[in-house]
Amino acid sequence: SSHFGSRFDPILLPFAVGPLLHKLAMVMPRSKLLLVSLLSTCGASSVSASVTPTQAQSSLEANAFSLYPGYTGDLAVSGNVQVGQDGTGTQVLFFHLEGADPQCTSSADIAGVANACGIHVHAGLSCDDAGDHYYNSNSVTEDPWKPVRYTVDGNGSASGQNVHVVTGWGIGDVDGRTMVVHDINGSRVACALLQGVQVDGMPL
């Protein structure tokens, strides 16, 4: 199951230390970006020396959200979702959304409503054919995306950090899949493709 953990994941260093480092990721060489990432985490001595530039920057991003095909409602979701890897079969989500369902508050009664207020990776490689939730059913018996949801705050934004989802897949398997946002009724309202983050003009 997913949770908002307190553990700091080296794989997600470029995206867990704040908006400034995220901007730096677009312009700095990989070696310098790694150094900034390490020094920004309470001192370089607290980070394992085995962390490599490839590990520290291994991440996917979805930021070009569009209306889900067939959706005719009023919601127009925008924002950014970043997905990293923890271990061999766990994805870690960081997201910030605007325009999501304002009814998806912390007090919303969504018990028993499948996919209500959900933000999930789907198996499809296009929004026209997003398919079902993406996880390895051979090694994961329960759908790990069911409890993963967003909560809209008083400003109409929804954010999440360090959301762990055990899917049984690696980050390479998730690359190119669809990120789908649901409303309070569980309907699919927005979609974007997950792609390698660009660093210094090069996809990872």
C-alpha atoms as one frame of an Amber mdcrd trajectory, in Angstrom:
protein
   0.000   0.000   0.000   1.060   3.612  -0.431   1.878   6.074   2.294   3.402
   9.444   2.946   6.698   8.342   4.454   9.358  10.312   6.267  12.286   8.475
   4.706  14.398  10.513   2.289  15.003   8.624  -0.959  18.344   9.280  -2.681
  16.807   8.354  -6.021  14.496  11.352  -5.742  17.049  13.889  -4.488  16.653
  16.294  -7.414  12.912  16.532  -6.780  12.587  16.255  -3.008  14.732  19.247
  -2.047  12.534  21.982  -3.454  11.552  23.948  -6.543  14.955  25.633  -6.876
  16.809  22.361  -7.400  14.130  21.243  -9.842  14.851  24.333 -11.943  18.590
  23.724 -11.675  18.036  20.231 -13.048  17.074  21.744 -16.379  20.304  23.720
 -16.839  23.141  22.121 -14.862  25.421  19.298 -16.026  24.655  15.957 -14.394
  27.764  15.882 -12.234  27.042  19.328 -10.762  23.376  18.502 -10.223  24.318
  15.412  -8.227  26.700  17.468  -6.059  24.012  20.064  -5.322  21.570  17.244
  -4.524  23.940  15.631  -2.056  24.970  18.837  -0.321  21.356  19.879   0.145
  20.497  16.878   2.342  21.887  17.835   5.756  25.488  17.371   4.632  27.104
  15.027   2.167  28.205  12.670   4.942  24.577  11.634   5.554  24.186  10.230
   2.015  25.587   6.884   0.961  28.713   7.161  -1.161  27.293   4.472  -3.451
  24.695   6.850  -4.914  25.490   7.432  -8.595  24.304  10.204 -10.933  22.107
   7.698 -12.775  20.432   6.548  -9.546  19.984  10.056  -8.192  18.321  11.275
 -11.371  16.276   8.215 -12.368  12.824   9.749 -12.622   9.770  10.068 -14.835
   7.496  13.055 -15.201   3.958  13.768 -16.407   3.192  17.442 -16.932   1.128
  17.741 -20.107  -2.318  16.881 -18.769  -5.292  16.953 -21.106  -8.948  16.046
 -20.737  -9.442  12.311 -20.580 -11.023  11.119 -23.847 -14.799  11.228 -23.486
 -14.817  13.406 -20.365 -17.283  16.286 -20.772 -17.232  17.847 -17.300 -15.886
  21.200 -16.150 -12.623  20.098 -14.553  -9.372  21.062 -16.297  -6.436  19.521
 -14.465  -2.900  20.861 -14.840   0.283  20.358 -12.882   3.167  17.999 -12.499
   3.695  14.417 -11.325   7.156  12.935 -10.806   7.738   9.231 -10.310  10.966
   7.717  -8.977  12.010   4.259  -7.874  12.698   2.803  -4.409  14.247  -0.651
  -4.559  13.220  -3.083  -7.271   9.429  -2.844  -7.256   8.256   0.377  -5.626
   7.445   3.689  -7.275   7.543   6.962  -5.330   5.255   9.832  -6.327   5.634
  13.575  -5.900   2.831  15.675  -7.370   1.224  19.086  -7.494  -2.113  19.539
  -9.251  -4.319  22.507 -10.070  -7.880  22.218 -11.298  -8.579  18.824  -9.722
 -11.989  18.063  -8.237 -12.636  20.610  -5.439 -14.922  18.097  -3.741 -11.906
  15.886  -3.033 -11.169  17.436   0.345  -9.772  15.747   3.422 -13.315  15.402
   4.793 -14.870  13.971   1.626 -16.810  10.758   2.212 -15.506   8.489  -0.537
 -15.706   5.166   1.275 -16.652   2.446  -1.168 -16.276   4.672  -4.248 -13.739
   3.030  -6.539 -10.977   5.351  -7.750 -12.530   8.415  -6.098 -10.046  11.333
  -6.123  -7.413   8.952  -7.435  -4.099   9.705  -9.098  -2.834   6.500 -10.667
  -0.461   5.018 -13.219  -2.389   3.048 -15.836  -1.026   0.334 -18.092  -1.809
   1.954 -21.436   0.732   3.775 -23.560  -1.742   6.417 -24.730  -4.631   8.311
 -23.170  -6.934   6.925 -25.853  -6.284   3.454 -24.445  -5.126   3.980 -20.849
  -6.208   0.554 -19.653  -6.308  -0.515 -16.005  -4.038   0.289 -13.062  -0.452
  -0.721 -13.753   1.056  -3.299 -11.416   2.543  -6.764 -11.684  -0.266  -9.099
 -10.683   2.162 -12.027 -10.629   3.978 -10.611  -7.608   1.448  -8.147  -6.139
  -1.876  -9.691  -5.183  -3.877  -6.547  -4.302  -4.224  -3.498  -6.530  -1.759
  -1.062  -4.891  -3.282   1.998  -6.571  -6.694   1.724  -4.893  -5.790   3.791
  -1.799  -3.708   6.380  -3.669  -5.605   9.662  -3.814  -5.155  13.423  -3.811
  -6.662  15.927  -1.390  -7.554  19.453  -2.497  -6.702  22.246  -0.075  -8.444
  25.578   0.509  -6.624  27.141  -2.445  -7.810  24.503  -4.891  -4.428  22.782
  -5.121  -3.519  19.178  -4.425  -0.004  18.078  -3.493   1.660  14.877  -2.365
   5.221  13.911  -1.475   7.023  10.629  -1.010   3.977   8.486  -1.828   5.212
   4.891  -2.039   3.329   2.428  -4.265   4.477  -1.207  -4.429   3.714  -2.278
  -7.995   6.291  -4.986  -8.595   7.619  -3.054 -11.597  10.794  -1.065 -12.188
  11.012   2.522 -13.369  11.817   1.361 -16.886   8.551  -0.578 -17.007   6.596
   2.521 -15.984   8.221   4.746 -18.617   5.673   5.728 -21.261   2.631   4.657
 -19.230  -0.342   6.915 -18.554  -0.959   8.978 -15.426  -4.705   9.356 -14.843
  -6.528  11.722 -12.482 -10.027  10.845 -11.236 -12.834  12.972  -9.773 -14.818
  12.307  -6.608 -17.060   9.848  -8.456 -14.065   7.859  -9.676 -14.451   9.024
 -13.270 -11.335   9.621 -15.347 -11.002  13.351 -15.957  -7.381  13.982 -16.999
  -4.454  12.089 -18.467  -0.764  12.572 -19.320   2.088  10.346 -20.414   5.026
   9.613 -18.111   8.361  10.341 -19.749  12.009  10.576 -18.725  12.947  13.872
 -17.081  15.083  16.125 -19.267  18.477  17.047 -17.786  20.887  19.214 -19.777
  18.847  18.532 -22.902  19.078  14.752 -22.533  16.246  12.371 -21.546  17.031
  10.021 -18.664
